[in-house]
């Protein structure tokens, strides 16, 4: 049962066939374009969502994996045509995310951020150590969001007259939050026209200082002009800097990652799902922007097509830190906007096992739970060690919930009364112990849930809704 937006259940047999298909780059799913072509492509999982693509002349599904560039336009539609000439010479794949634009609701933007890279990962051969995002103006702002959405995969970004979207504080200073942080070693190339005084004067220096404080590498270029996209020569310079300064894949990483993925899939099929999930999440957190992270993401994507299977796992201490929290928070939010309810529920489950966070996602999680619903808890009960005592417990499937107990003696003529049992809440398990009323002929009990009220930094730094 779900409190809102019931999910579509996938049978265990179907989930198994999805997960253990032996997927490798030699078995990429069908793609309608070939080398040298551009066009619009519909996502396989959600055909209502499309994106634009350019495949450079050297592209081949059995050749050398190429760099890939996602592009964002403040007017929508991506920037494939804008980058096509430059990326043809650099042999870079270009993707245009259509619904990232000024004025679009954040849910719509994040819907595409979730769906498009997921589709590309299954259908296009690319180098995961050279995954980049570029955006102009408001698209540059969204490029920072994209880099945090896929923080374990994006190696660098190219902001053209773009800013981070942070806000002024009460003393006129720009305020940055933990939810604005970018992944360590993110490469940030920035260009600004010499007469683009608003961006130059207000945002370049403070944004740059904050990015450097996060461990990002920042390099700036200017060109003669105003608030505009730089000329192709400067685009080439910036993209070349990103390509040159990324950490390239090792000589055997591609082959070894395929072997590791085969190992994960076969072990999951043999019943070691929990161990596999933990190893994949550890790989994502500790080996970002690598072939291993890409394969770990693909395995996690498949594991999370079956909530019934993931729900039974012990995810206590699955990972630590804000980037681990964001990995599943953004995935949950993206899944919800795509009505991908199996993965949404699985992401919520994973979030219960993330520790050591700043707490700045509390309000965002509350928003998501109230907006999209969440699975009802599975209760278990046993007789206590003392006469007339009972124990109730549940394995937590959702982060940020408050639990309560009520009782009544008659389901028809009585009303629910609040109880004050002895409780224990450990993130992974909630339990309560209470005594039966010896003077009552019958008793009925229920557990209620409500999202914990929390506060997150205001958008665009936090989320708190569209």
N, C-alpha and C positions, 0 to 999 in steps of 0.2 A: 504494500500500500504506500502511496505517496500523499503528502499533504496538498500538493499541487502538481500539475503537469505530470501525470503518470507516465512512466517509461515504457518502452516497448521491450519486452523480455526476449532474450536470445537463448535458444536452447543450448545445453551443454555440447551437444554434437555439432551444432552449427558453429559455436564459439571455437571448438577444437579445430574444425576445418579452416576457420579464418586464421587461427593462430599458427598452426603447424603446416603451412603451405610451402615451407622451405624457401621463403622469399629471399632473393639476393638480387643484385643489380642485373644479373643475367636474366632474371625473371620479372623485370619491370612490367607493371600493368600497362595496357594499351594507351598510346598517346597519339593524337591526330596529326602532329606536326613532325617534320624532319629537318635536317640541317639546312640552314639558310632561309627557313620559313618563319613567318610571324602570323599570329591570328588569335582568336578568342577561344578559350577552352573551358568547358563546364567540369566542375568537380564530380568525381565518380560517386562519392558518398552523398553529396548534396548537389544535384544538378542545377538547382535554382541559383547556385553561386558560381560565377564565372570569373576568369582572369585573362589578361592578355599576356602573350609570350613571344619572345624572339629567340630562336635557336641559331647560334652563329655557325659559320661554314664548317668548323672543325668538330661540330657536335656529332657524337655517335653513341649508341647505347652499348657498344662493346669496345669503345676507344678510351682515350684518356679522359677522366672526369674533369669537367671545366668549372671555373668559378661561376657563382650565381649572384645576381643583383635584383632584389625586390625594390620596386619604385613606387613612390607615393606623390600624388599631385593635389594641391589644394582645391583644384576644380574637379577632382575625381578622374577615374579612368587610368591612373598610373602614368608612367613616363616612358613607355617602351619605345615609341617613335623618337622621342627626344634623345635617348641613349643608344639607339640602334647602330648608328654609324660608328660611334666610339667603341661600343662593345663588340662590333663585328671585327674591328682591328685587334682588340684585346682578347677575342674569343671568350667572351663572357655571355652566359645565359641571362636574359632580362625578363623579369616578371612584373606585370602591372597589376596592382591591387585596386579594383575598380571603385569600391565604396569608401575608400579612405579619402575624405574631402572635408573642407571647412563647412560647418553647419550640419554635418551628419551626426546622428546620435552616436554616442560612444559604443553602445551595444551593437550597432550596425558595423562600425569599424572593426571592433574586436571579433565580430562574427567572421569577417573575411580574414583577419589575422590568424584565426584558428583554422579555418577550413583550407585556405589556399596553400600554405606551407605543408600541411598534412597531405594534401593531394599531390603536390610536387614531389615530396619525399618518396611516394609510391610509384611515380611514373617517369621521373626525369633523372638521368645520371648527372650528378654534380659533385664537386669537391667540397666536402663538409668543413674543411679547414678554411675555405674561401667563400663563406656565405655572408653577404653584405646587404645593407638596405640604404636607399638614398631617397631624399625627399626635398622638395622646394617649399619654402615659406611654411604654411600650415602643414604641408607634407613633411617638412623637416622636423616639426614638433612631433608629428606622429611617428617619425622614424625613431625618435628616442623611445616612444612607447613600444614600438615593434621590437627594438633591441632589448627591452626589459621583458616583453612577452616571451620571447625566445632567447633569453639571456644565455642559455647553455649552448646555443648554436650560432648566434650571430657574432662573427669575428670583428666586424667593423661597420661603420656607418658614414654616410656622406650627407651632411646637412648644408643645403644651399639657401642662404639667407633665412635659416631656421633657428629657432630658439627652443629651450627646453620646456617652455610653457609654465614656468614657475611664477609665483605671485609676489606682490609687494607686501611687506609686513607693516606694522603700525608706524615704524620710524622711517619708512621709505626704503628700507633695505629689502633685497630679494630673498625670499625664504625657500630653503630646500629641505626636503624631508627624507627619511629613510626609504620611502616609496619612490623617490626620484633616483635612487642610486643605480648605477650601471655596473655591469660585471667587470671585475678586475681585468686589466689588459685590453679592454675594448678600444679599438682604433677609431678615432673620431676625426674625420677630415671636414673642415668647414670653409666655405667660401662666402664672401660678402662683396657686393659692389661698393666702390669707393664713395659713392654718393648715397648709399643706403644708410643714412645716418641713424635711423631708429634702431636697426639691428646692431650697427657698429657701436653706438654710444651707450646703449642700455644693457645689452645682453651678452655680447661676446666675452668680455672680461669675467663677469661673475659666473656665467655658465662654465667657462673654461676652468676657472679655479675650482669649482665644485667637481667637475669631471676628473680633474687631476687628483683631487682628494680621494676619489673613489678608486684610483689606480688606473684610470684610462690614459691612453696616449693621444694627445690632441695636437693637431697641426692646422694652421690657418693660412689661407690664401686670399688675396683681394684681386679684383679686376676692375677695369674702367666701366662703370655703369651704376645702375640703381638697384632696386629690389627686383632681382631677376636671376634667371638661370645662367651660369657662367658659360663661356664659349667652349666648343669641343676640345680645344687645346688644353684648357684648364681641367675639364672633366677627365681627360686622359691622364693628366698629371696626378690628380687626386686619386683616381682609381688605381693607378700604378703604385702610388704610395701605399694604399691599402693592401694591394697584392704583395708588395715587396716586404712589408713589415709584419704581416701575419705570421703565425707559427705554422709552417707547412706540414703536411702529413709525412710520416715516416715511410720509408721505402716499402715496408711490409705491412703497414697499418691496414690497408684496404683488405688484403687477404686474411690477415689475422682477425680482423673484426668480423668477417663473414663466418670464420670458424667459431668465434666466440658466440655469435648469434645462433648458429646451429646448435651449439652446446646449450644455450639458454632455452631454446625452444624444445629440444628433446627432453631436457630435465623438467620443464614445466609440464610437458605431456605426461611425464612419469610421476607427477604429483608433487614436485618441488616448487610450486608456484611462489610461495612466500620467499624462499631463498633467492629465486630468480628475480623477483621484484626488488628485493633489497640490493642485489648486485647491480641491477640495471640503474636504480636510482643513485647508488654510490658512483657508478660510472659517469652518469650525467653530471653529478656535482663535482667530481674530482678529475674528469677528463673532458672538459667542455671543448666544443669546436673541433672534434676529432671524428674519425670513422667510427670509433667505439661508441661515442655519444650518439651518433646517428643511428647505429644499429640498436643501441639500448633504447632509444626513443621509439623505434619501430616495434620492438618487442613490447614495451610498455603500452603503446597504442593498441596493440592486439590483445594483450592481457586484459585491458580495460574495456573490452566489448562484452564482458560477462560479469555483472555486478554480483550475482549469486555466488560466483567463485571467489571474487575479491573480498566480499563481505565477511567471509569466514576466516580471513587471514588475520594474524596478529601483526599489526603495523606499528606497534610501540617503538619509538625511537627510530623511525624509518629514515629520517635525515634531520639535519639541524640548520637553522639560519633562515634569514629572510629570502634568499634566492631559492631555497628549497620550498619555502612556503609559496612564493610567487609561481614557481614551476607548476604547482597543482592548482593554485588559485586562478591564474589566468586560463589554465586548461579547463577548469570547471566552468568559469564564466563563458569562455568560448564555446564549450560544449552545450551549455544551456541555450545560448543564442542560436545554435544550430539544431536545437531540439535533439541533441545526441545524448539521450538520457542515461544510457548505460554508462558512458564515460563520465558524465556529470556526477552520477552517484559514486562511481569509483574514485574520482578525484576528491570528492568530499571525504570519503573513507581515508584516502592517503593523507589528507590534511590533518586528520586526528593524530597522526604519528610524527608530525613535524614539531621539533622542540627548539628552544633557544632563539625565538624570534623577538622582534622589537615590540610586537603587539599592535603595530600601526595598521594591520589589516583587519582588526576587530570590527570596525564599523562597516568595512567593505564586505566582510563575510556575512554580517547581519543583513545587509542589503540583499545579497545574493540569496540567502535562505528565505527571506520574506518575499522576494520577487519570484523565485523559481521553484520554491518548495524543497522538500528533502524527504528521504525515506523515513517511514515510521519505524521506531525501534522494535527489535525483537526482544521480548521479555522472557526471563527464566525465573523460576521460583522453586524454592525447596523449604522443607521443614527445618527450623533452627534446632540448635542443641538444647534449648530450653523449651519446656512444654508451652504450647500456645504461641510460639514464636515462629516467624517466617522470614526468609531471606529472598529478596528480589534483586536481580542484577541484569545488566545488559552490556554487551560489547558495543562501545560507541562507534557509530558509523558516520557521524556528522560533527564537525568542529563548532564551537561557539553556541552550544545549547545549554539552557538551564532546565533541570528536571525537577519535577514535584510529584507528590503522591496524594491521592484522595481516596476516600472510602465511603461506602453507604451500606446499609443493612438490607435495603429492599430496592430492587431496580425500578419498581413502578411507583411506590408511594413515598420514597425517601429522596433526598437530594445529596449530591456529592459534598463531602466535608473535607477540608484541608487537613492533612496529617503532618506531623513533625517527626518523622522517623530518624534514626541514626543513619547517616549517609557517608559514603566515601566516593570521591570522584578523582580519577587518576589520568584523565584524557583518554585512556584506552578502555577503562571499565568504570561504570557507575553502579553502585550497589546501595541497598537500603535494608535495614533490619527493623521489624516492627512486631508488635504482639497482637494477637487476635483478642477480641473482646469476649471473655468467657461467658458473659451474660447474654450474648446475642446468638440467636438460632442460625443466623447466616451472615455472611459478610462478602462484600464485593470491593475490589480494589483496582485502581488504574494509575498509570504513570503519565503525566503530561509533559510536553516539551514546548519551549518557546525560545527563539533566538536571543542570545545575550545581547543586550544593548551595548554598543561599543562606539568608539570615535576613531575615525581615520582622518588623515590630512585631507584638505579639500582638493577636489579636482582642479587642475589637471595632475597634481602630484599624487593624490590618492584616487579613490574611485567614487564611492558613495552614490552610485547611480549614474544614469545617462545625462 
